[in-house]
Amino acid sequence: MENRPLTNLRPRYDAVLFDLLTALLDSWTLWNRVAGSEESGGRWRAAYLRRTYQTGRYRPYDALVAQAAAEAGLPPALAACLATRYHELKPWPEVHAVLNTLRNDGVKLGVVTNCSEELGATAVSCTGVSFDVVVTAERAGYYKPDPRPYKTALGELSATAARCLFVAGSAYDLFGASKLGLPTYWHDRIGMRPLPNIPEPLVYHRTLHPLLDLLRGQDAE
């Protein structure tokens, strides 16, 4: 893909907020490895997503991960194993090129993640990208899709919802972003099963490559 500069073009958005653990990082592979198989990891991750997005007020992240493991028929102790291996997280292949292009062209970048402060910092370092704002569920006091994590990030970026794009990795994020009027790019890397009554994203893609054209005000087909 040709990376044309945004110079002399006003980007459609002043800032881009990203989900971290699904939109930018391939956390699925790590969960599968810790769980012992793709099938077990998928069950565990699905239970985790349901729990975090239904929790609301922040509770210790490791406890939610352990409870999700038990729900999936796995040892709760795997939560601690996962935490010790967070440094193994890898970004999706195009993350560096796409985000660094946005960074170089003056677009503000931020992260809103359902994670603890400690593990969030580890995961951010795995992206190899510098962000203007990182908001974890622990710092915001609430898990997404509660509006407070998104609002915190918008405030710290001095951005309005209409001029900020949210890049979701999970279908659950569409509920929270839509409540604030955040236009959403759903980066559905693994092809998640649609949720009932899911809000419509602005665009749906299986990679981050079309993001640059969208920021330039061009249709990202």
Salt bridges, closest charged atoms under 4 A:
ASP14 OD1 - ARG10 NH2 3.91
ASP14 OD1 - ARG163 NH2 2.76
ASP19 OD1 - LYS144 NZ 2.84
GLU39 OE1 - ARG43 NH1 2.41
GLU71 OE2 - ARG50 NH2 2.55
GLU71 OE1 - ARG51 NE 2.91
GLU88 OE2 - ARG85 NE 2.95
GLU94 OE2 - ARG189 NH1 2.44
ASP132 OD2 - ARG103 NH1 3.15
ASP146 OD1 - ARG148 NE 2.83
GLU156 OE2 - ARG139 NH1 2.85
ASP173 OD2 - LYS144 NZ 3.04
ASP213 OD1 - ARG4 NH2 3.10
ASP213 OD1 - ARG216 NH1 2.84
